[in-house]
Every structure is written in structure tokens, then in C-alpha cells.
Amino acid sequence: SQELEQSPQSLIVQEGKNLTINCTSSKTLYGLYWYKQKYGEGLIFLMMLQKGGEEKSHEKITAKLDEKKQQSSLHITASQPSHAGIYLCGADMDSGYALNFGKGTSLLVTP
Amino acid sequence: EAGVAQSPRYKIIEKRQSVAFWCNPISGHATLYWYQQILGQGPKLLIQFQNNGVVDDSQLPKDRFSAERLKGVDSTLKIQPAKLEDSAVYLCASSRTSGSISEQFFGPGTRLTVL
């Protein structure tokens, strides 16, 4: 069974619109990572969250980890075509440091 | 600093053939991971090394997959013999330490197609 659930599976938004991607776990997370992947390429690190209630921002992307450390959201403000790709959440779920990943959210930004 | 290097980038083989992938992690990174990513799925851990020792290989199909990390630097992942369901992208990642949570840097991956 998938231990990390991402929603939505895919998203099409118009350029300039805001969007949110969610990542939910049934277990407490030791660390939550957000990556972006373009087709045929490796994963690009976006942000890492470790503490309950933590929030980080980079450019127009903000990620939050809830107080119980079981859910994270990734919010993109004023989306651009360069934001298109697959967004993956990965989590350390047993303090072993290897990551379990969700299935990813495919984002398309239209002009 | 140079990123994680992987080769080859693409490989096409027939089932029952053998194949090997190579990974060179970021200099100084003690921990190395191999992940398998099947189309439409997130990456799944195959094996984790700390220096040249195996930390976790519980999800590695050991009847056909093997991996080694000689001298605690480069690593190779081998599949022998390959099956159709092994078609996937094989990602290598490295991180600075394993004693604490730290960012994992990923290579570009090797896309394997088994015919």
C-alpha cells in the first residue's frame, strides 16, 4: 500500500493562478522532502521540512508541515510555465534516512 | 560542486540479458542510495549504503539484482537476468551523513527498457 498519498494526481492551471499540492501520511514523519522532476531527468530538491508547524519558502513556492507531522502542502503563487513538471513528496518514515515517495503530482501551466 | 553522475543515461536490452549501471556520488557523501522509478510511480528504494556497507537492502530482489560500493565511493547496480517488469528509471542519490536527516541529491537516472 502507498504510505504517502499525494493529491491531486494531476493539475492543469492557467499561468498566474495559485495552486496547492497535498501530501498525507498515516505515520508521523521524521522529515518531509519536496522534489520536482521533469520528464527524463532526475529529481531537483525544493525543500525539506522537519519540525511540526514548519514553513519554508523559496521564490514563489511555499511548503508547510502540519503540527502532527503527518501532512504537508506545497503552494505555488502566481504559477509560470517554468513550474510545470512532476512534484514528488518524499518522507523519512522510520528514521532510516531513505525516503518513501508519493506517486507524484503532474503540473501543467497553460499560457 | 559536481552533482551525482550516472551512466549510461539510456539502455535497451532484451529480457534475460544482463545490465549494469554506474553511479558516482558527490565527493564526501557517505551515504548512497539506489532507487527504482517505474513510470507513473514515485521512486522506490532498492538499496542504501553507508560508506561501503549495506544499511538497507530489504526491497532489493536479490535473486536478480546486486549492488556494490567498492571503497565507499562509486557504486554499481547489476540486473541478471533482466525481466520485462524491470523497465524503469534507476536513480542514484547521495547524502552527506546518515547520522541525521540531510538533503539527498539525485543523479539524472538511467532509463532501462527491457524488450
Chai-1 contact restraints between the chains, C-beta under 6 A:
chainA,res_idxA,chainB,res_idxB,connection_type,confidence,min_distance_angstrom,max_distance_angstrom,comment,restraint_id
A,G31,B,I101,contact,1.0,0.0,6.0,A-B,restraint_1
A,E41,B,P108,contact,1.0,0.0,6.0,A-B,restraint_2
A,G42,B,F106,contact,1.0,0.0,6.0,A-B,restraint_3
A,G42,B,G107,contact,1.0,0.0,6.0,A-B,restraint_4
A,G42,B,P108,contact,1.0,0.0,6.0,A-B,restraint_5
A,G42,B,G109,contact,1.0,0.0,6.0,A-B,restraint_6
A,L43,B,F106,contact,1.0,0.0,6.0,A-B,restraint_7
A,F45,B,E103,contact,1.0,0.0,6.0,A-B,restraint_8
A,M48,B,E103,contact,1.0,0.0,6.0,A-B,restraint_9
A,L88,B,G42,contact,1.0,0.0,6.0,A-B,restraint_10
A,Y97,B,S98,contact,1.0,0.0,6.0,A-B,restraint_11
A,A98,B,Y33,contact,1.0,0.0,6.0,A-B,restraint_12
A,A98,B,L45,contact,1.0,0.0,6.0,A-B,restraint_13
A,A98,B,Q48,contact,1.0,0.0,6.0,A-B,restraint_14
A,A98,B,D56,contact,1.0,0.0,6.0,A-B,restraint_15
A,F101,B,G42,contact,1.0,0.0,6.0,A-B,restraint_16
A,F101,B,P43,contact,1.0,0.0,6.0,A-B,restraint_17
A,G102,B,G42,contact,1.0,0.0,6.0,A-B,restraint_18
A,K103,B,Q41,contact,1.0,0.0,6.0,A-B,restraint_19
A,K103,B,G42,contact,1.0,0.0,6.0,A-B,restraint_20
A,G104,B,G42,contact,1.0,0.0,6.0,A-B,restraint_21
